[in-house]
Amino acid sequence: MRLIDADKLPATCTVSVANGNIETTGWISAERINEAPTVEAIPVEWIYENAGKYFSGLEVLHLYKMIEDWENSNG
């Protein structure tokens, strides 16, 4: 898996006119996505699977709560 910062990819905008309606569509080419720089990140699934190796008891619960709070605030 390769993680990228999608917010740094500018969309290419296309405009079309059909039946008198103007329609715009934003898209990013596969080439631009493949060339995007990666970000350093730890998959959340890995944290859930391995938290017990590094933390115990309440520490694990606090870690899970922190991840849950982050997910709730970031959609």
Buried (B, 14 or more C-beta within 10 A) or exposed (E): EEEBEEEEBEEEEEEEEEEEEEEEEEEEEEEBEEEBEEEEEEEEEEBEEEBEEEBEEEEBEEBBEEBEEEEEEEE
